[in-house]
Amino acid sequence: MVKIKPFCGIRPPKQYAAEVASRPYDVLNSVEAKAEATERSLLHIIKPEIDFDPIADEHSEEVYRKAMDNFARWQQEGWLVQDPEEYY
């Protein structure tokens, strides 16, 4: 039997939600993502190759590291915060 458990999600605060929101990673290519991304766009985490000039190979080690760095930065800046309680 499947068990469904609550968890503490990580999401943008309401004041940043519109800026952080992005289209899904699989509906746009890297060039489109780079053109569309704003400073707080989640595209910097889900398509971190856009932070390189020229756009880097999405499967490279440096791109994976950049995604981790961006994720940590978004949390430090308060653009993504962890829920204080577990929710479904």
C-alpha positions as CSV (number, residue, x, y, z in Angstrom):
1,M,0.0,0.0,0.0
2,V,1.2,3.5,-0.8
3,K,1.8,5.9,2.0
4,I,1.5,9.6,1.4
5,K,3.4,11.7,3.9
6,P,3.4,15.5,4.4
7,F,6.7,17.4,3.9
8,C,8.2,20.8,4.2
9,G,8.2,22.2,0.7
10,I,10.4,24.9,-0.7
11,R,8.6,27.7,-2.5
12,P,8.8,31.4,-3.2
13,P,7.2,33.9,-0.8
14,K,4.1,35.5,-2.3
15,Q,5.8,38.7,-3.1
16,Y,8.3,36.9,-5.3
17,A,6.1,34.1,-6.7
18,A,5.4,35.8,-10.1
19,E,9.1,36.6,-10.6
20,V,10.3,33.1,-9.7
21,A,7.7,31.3,-11.7
22,S,8.8,29.9,-15.1
23,R,7.6,27.7,-17.8
24,P,8.6,24.0,-17.4
25,Y,12.1,23.2,-18.5
26,D,11.0,20.8,-21.2
27,V,8.9,23.3,-23.2
28,L,11.7,25.7,-24.1
29,N,15.2,25.3,-25.3
30,S,18.2,27.0,-23.7
31,V,18.3,30.0,-26.0
32,E,14.6,30.7,-25.3
33,A,15.2,30.2,-21.5
34,K,18.1,32.6,-21.5
35,A,16.1,35.3,-23.3
36,E,13.1,34.8,-21.0
37,A,14.9,34.5,-17.6
38,T,14.9,37.4,-15.2
39,E,17.1,37.7,-12.2
40,R,14.8,35.7,-9.9
41,S,13.6,33.3,-12.5
42,L,13.6,29.6,-11.6
43,L,15.1,29.0,-15.0
44,H,18.5,29.7,-13.5
45,I,18.0,26.5,-11.4
46,I,16.2,24.2,-13.8
47,K,18.2,25.3,-16.9
48,P,21.5,26.6,-15.3
49,E,23.3,26.3,-18.7
50,I,21.8,29.7,-19.5
51,D,24.2,31.3,-17.0
52,F,27.2,30.6,-19.2
53,D,28.2,32.6,-22.3
54,P,28.1,30.9,-24.6
55,I,25.4,28.6,-23.3
56,A,27.1,25.5,-21.8
57,D,26.4,21.8,-22.3
58,E,23.5,21.1,-20.0
59,H,25.1,17.8,-18.9
60,S,28.4,19.2,-17.9
61,E,29.7,19.1,-14.3
62,E,30.0,22.9,-14.1
63,V,26.4,23.3,-15.1
64,Y,25.3,20.9,-12.3
65,R,27.4,22.9,-9.8
66,K,25.9,26.1,-11.1
67,A,22.4,24.7,-10.4
68,M,23.4,23.9,-6.8
69,D,24.9,27.3,-6.4
70,N,21.8,29.0,-7.8
71,F,19.5,27.0,-5.6
72,A,21.5,28.0,-2.5
73,R,21.6,31.6,-3.6
74,W,17.8,31.7,-4.1
75,Q,17.4,30.4,-0.5
76,Q,20.0,32.9,0.9
77,E,18.3,35.8,-0.9
78,G,14.9,34.7,0.4
79,W,13.5,34.1,-3.1
80,L,12.8,30.4,-2.1
81,V,12.0,29.5,1.5
82,Q,11.2,26.3,3.2
83,D,7.8,25.8,4.8
84,P,7.8,26.0,8.6
85,E,5.6,22.9,8.9
86,E,4.9,19.8,7.0
87,Y,2.0,20.0,4.6
88,Y,0.3,17.6,2.1
